[in-house]
Amino acid sequence: MAKEDRGFASMDRAKQREIASKGGRAAHQKGAAHEWTSEEARLAGRKGGAASRRRKQNTAGTPGQSTAPATPDRNRF
């Protein structure tokens, strides 16, 4: 078996969801799972939105940086 054929990331998405779901159910049964309150969820959403906005502002205003994917330099040789 090749190294890249092992592990969670190499599984198909359905199999990953199935395994993750089992872990989530087990955590809830054990009482170790975190239950989000509406206030915690609201604060987490605001924090994520603010970080996303900061990243966009930092990359948009920087001269010389493009948001387009890099392409190979065809005139290099």
C-alpha positions in Angstrom: 0.0 0.0 0.0 1.4 3.4 -1.0 1.9 6.0 1.7 -0.6 8.4 0.0 -3.3 5.7 0.1 -3.4 5.7 3.9 -5.2 7.9 6.4 -8.3 9.9 6.8 -7.6 12.5 4.1 -7.2 9.8 1.4 -10.7 8.4 2.1 -13.7 9.5 0.0 -15.9 12.2 1.5 -18.8 9.9 2.4 -16.5 7.6 4.5 -14.9 10.6 6.2 -18.4 11.9 7.2 -19.4 8.5 8.5 -16.4 8.2 10.7 -16.6 11.8 11.9 -20.3 11.4 12.7 -19.5 8.4 14.9 -17.0 10.4 16.8 -19.4 13.2 17.3 -22.1 10.9 18.6 -19.7 9.2 21.0 -18.5 12.6 22.4 -22.1 13.6 23.1 -22.9 10.3 24.8 -19.8 10.7 26.9 -20.7 14.2 27.8 -17.5 15.6 26.4 -18.9 17.4 23.4 -19.2 21.2 23.4 -22.7 22.6 23.2 -22.7 26.0 21.6 -25.0 28.6 23.1 -26.5 31.1 20.7 -24.3 33.9 22.2 -21.1 31.8 21.7 -22.1 31.0 18.1 -22.8 34.7 17.5 -19.4 35.8 18.9 -17.6 33.1 16.9 -19.3 34.2 13.7 -18.4 37.8 14.3 -14.7 36.8 15.0 -14.5 34.8 11.8 -16.1 37.5 9.7 -13.7 40.1 11.1 -10.7 37.9 10.3 -12.0 37.3 6.8 -12.5 41.0 6.2 -9.0 41.8 7.5 -7.4 39.3 5.1 -9.3 40.7 2.2 -8.3 44.3 3.1 -4.7 43.3 3.5 -4.4 41.6 0.2 -6.5 44.0 -1.8 -4.5 47.1 -0.9 -1.0 45.6 -1.3 0.7 46.8 -4.6 2.4 44.1 -6.6 0.3 41.3 -5.2 -2.4 39.7 -7.3 -5.3 37.6 -6.2 -5.1 35.7 -9.5 -3.5 32.3 -9.4 0.2 32.2 -10.3 0.9 31.1 -13.9 4.2 29.6 -15.2 6.5 32.1 -16.9 6.4 30.9 -20.5 9.2 33.3 -21.6 11.7 32.0 -19.1 13.8 29.7 -21.4 
